[in-house]
């Protein structure tokens, strides 16, 4: 038996937050694999089902992120599971949006939900980290993670969640590399290395900074070779000999 925990904060006001991407992934796995209806137990929402022939429990802690370990630890003790039977899916600031990385154990990276699970369950469980980008400065982190995904983020978020659910059997088989490769292929070029923006993309790099490229660009103007208009335009733009 496996326990797959998706992390997030309970309540409709948090449902679309970047911090709730773990909940979103759990919901998509639940839908894709036909799990039982969500029920309340262990200070959480839980559902059971089968993935690749393996009995699996999905859990979404309802204790708020900072106390996630209370619910996960209670469920693990009830089902008599070891730390090797636990998979946790959560948001990762230090990964580009749409990127997925898996590791066993390690540090929390400052993620309070992971700190709580480490304290209640031990550290040597599988961590599926879903990139949401870093806002760039520490002071903006809280607003970033508790802010909603932008509409433009759906370009990578929807394929990401669908691919996680579609390839969940690879997690069950412990084929972590295969899982990451499949998800990366599904997300493709939609993954973002910077936060979503409405600005037009910058032209392809020429080995110069964006500022220098901008400085060197000149208006594309066709100057007549002769006549009054040619004289005027030559004065404005300069005639090159």
FENLIN-V143930 format. One record per residue. N is the residue number from 1. RES is the residue in one small letter. PSI is psi in whole degrees, 0 to 359 (999 if undefined). OMEGA is omega in degrees with one decimal (999 if undefined). Layout:
N&RES&PSI&OMEGA, N&RES&PSI&OMEGA
This chain:
1&x&143&177.5, 2&x&152&173.2, 3&x&117&177.7, 4&x&118&-178.7, 5&x&124&170.1, 6&x&130&-173.9, 7&x&148&178.6, 8&x&187&175.9, 9&x&139&-179.9, 10&x&154&177.3, 11&x&142&-177.0, 12&x&333&-178.4, 13&x&343&-180.0, 14&x&355&-167.7, 15&x&324&-176.4, 16&x&9&-179.8, 17&x&150&173.3, 18&x&326&-179.1, 19&x&344&-176.5, 20&x&16&-178.3, 21&x&333&175.8, 22&x&318&174.1, 23&x&316&-178.1, 24&x&318&179.2, 25&x&318&178.2, 26&x&318&178.9, 27&x&321&-179.2, 28&x&321&174.9, 29&x&316&179.0, 30&x&313&-178.5, 31&x&314&-174.1, 32&x&323&-172.7, 33&x&11&173.2, 34&x&46&178.7, 35&x&164&176.3, 36&x&163&177.0, 37&x&150&176.8, 38&x&136&174.8, 39&x&158&-178.9, 40&x&126&178.7, 41&x&150&177.7, 42&x&35&-176.4, 43&x&37&-174.0, 44&x&171&165.8, 45&x&130&-179.3, 46&x&156&175.0, 47&x&151&179.9, 48&x&154&-179.5, 49&x&192&-179.7, 50&x&135&172.6, 51&x&116&-179.7, 52&x&40&177.7, 53&x&3&-178.7, 54&x&125&175.0, 55&x&128&-174.2, 56&x&136&174.4, 57&x&126&171.6, 58&x&140&179.2, 59&x&134&173.8, 60&x&100&-178.9, 61&x&138&179.5, 62&x&23&-176.3, 63&x&4&-166.6, 64&x&152&-168.2, 65&x&314&-172.5, 66&x&343&-178.7, 67&x&24&-177.2, 68&x&325&-176.3, 69&x&334&178.9, 70&x&310&-179.0, 71&x&314&-177.8, 72&x&317&179.2, 73&x&320&179.2, 74&x&318&178.8, 75&x&318&179.9, 76&x&319&179.5, 77&x&321&-179.5, 78&x&316&-178.0, 79&x&2&179.6, 80&x&49&-179.7, 81&x&149&174.7, 82&x&171&-177.3, 83&x&335&178.3, 84&x&350&178.8, 85&x&5&-174.9, 86&x&133&172.7, 87&x&127&-178.9, 88&x&129&-179.8, 89&x&126&-174.8, 90&x&171&-178.3, 91&x&145&-179.3, 92&x&114&-179.9, 93&x&325&-171.8, 94&x&16&172.4, 95&x&145&176.1, 96&x&149&-178.8, 97&x&130&179.1, 98&x&350&177.8, 99&x&149&178.6, 100&x&133&174.5, 101&x&145&-179.9, 102&x&139&173.4, 103&x&160&174.9, 104&x&123&179.0, 105&x&199&-178.5, 106&x&189&-178.2, 107&x&172&-178.3, 108&x&343&-176.5, 109&x&23&-179.7, 110&x&4&-178.7, 111&x&118&-173.8, 112&x&328&176.6, 113&x&319&179.0, 114&x&321&175.7, 115&x&317&-178.7, 116&x&317&179.3, 117&x&320&175.9, 118&x&317&-176.7, 119&x&325&-175.2, 120&x&336&-170.9, 121&x&348&-170.9, 122&x&176&-171.9, 123&x&342&-169.5, 124&x&53&175.2, 125&x&167&-178.6, 126&x&130&-178.7, 127&x&116&176.9, 128&x&106&-173.0, 129&x&124&-177.4, 130&x&118&-175.2, 131&x&135&175.8, 132&x&8&-177.9, 133&x&152&172.4, 134&x&137&-178.2, 135&x&349&176.5, 136&x&325&178.9, 137&x&147&-175.1, 138&x&323&-175.7, 139&x&341&-177.2, 140&x&357&-174.1, 141&x&312&-176.6, 142&x&313&179.1, 143&x&328&-179.3, 144&x&308&-175.3, 145&x&329&179.2, 146&x&8&174.3, 147&x&157&-179.7, 148&x&151&170.2, 149&x&141&176.4, 150&x&160&177.9, 151&x&322&-179.5, 152&x&336&179.3, 153&x&341&-180.0, 154&x&337&-179.3, 155&x&325&178.4, 156&x&332&-175.3, 157&x&313&-179.0, 158&x&310&176.9, 159&x&326&179.4, 160&x&309&-177.8, 161&x&319&178.8, 162&x&319&-178.7, 163&x&324&177.3, 164&x&314&-179.4, 165&x&318&-176.9, 166&x&332&-176.3, 167&x&20&-178.3, 168&x&333&179.8, 169&x&334&177.6, 170&x&327&173.9, 171&x&318&179.9, 172&x&323&179.5, 173&x&358&-178.2, 174&x&27&175.1, 175&x&73&-174.3, 176&x&321&179.1, 177&x&317&178.0, 178&x&320&178.5, 179&x&311&-178.7, 180&x&322&179.2, 181&x&317&-179.5, 182&x&317&-179.8, 183&x&318&179.7, 184&x&320&178.9, 185&x&321&-178.9, 186&x&320&-179.5, 187&x&321&175.1, 188&x&223&-177.6, 189&x&2&-179.4, 190&x&344&178.8, 191&x&142&-177.1, 192&x&139&174.5, 193&x&351&178.4, 194&x&159&178.0, 195&x&151&-179.5, 196&x&144&-179.6, 197&x&156&178.0, 198&x&0&-179.8, 199&x&152&176.7, 200&x&146&-180.0, 201&x&148&178.2, 202&x&148&179.1, 203&x&159&-179.1, 204&x&146&-176.6, 205&x&140&174.9, 206&x&16&-178.0, 207&x&3&179.5, 208&x&160&177.2, 209&x&157&177.7, 210&x&324&-179.9, 211&x&315&-178.4, 212&x&321&177.0, 213&x&317&-177.9, 214&x&321&-179.1, 215&x&326&-173.4, 216&x&349&-179.6, 217&x&138&177.9, 218&x&154&-180.0, 219&x&140&177.7, 220&x&98&-175.1, 221&x&133&175.0, 222&x&116&-175.1, 223&x&123&175.9, 224&x&151&-175.9, 225&x&336&-177.3, 226&x&167&178.2, 227&x&171&-178.5, 228&x&319&-180.0, 229&x&321&178.7, 230&x&317&179.5, 231&x&317&-177.6, 232&x&315&-177.9, 233&x&326&177.8, 234&x&323&178.1, 235&x&322&-177.5, 236&x&313&-171.4, 237&x&348&179.2, 238&x&127&-179.7, 239&x&125&179.5, 240&x&133&179.7, 241&x&999&999
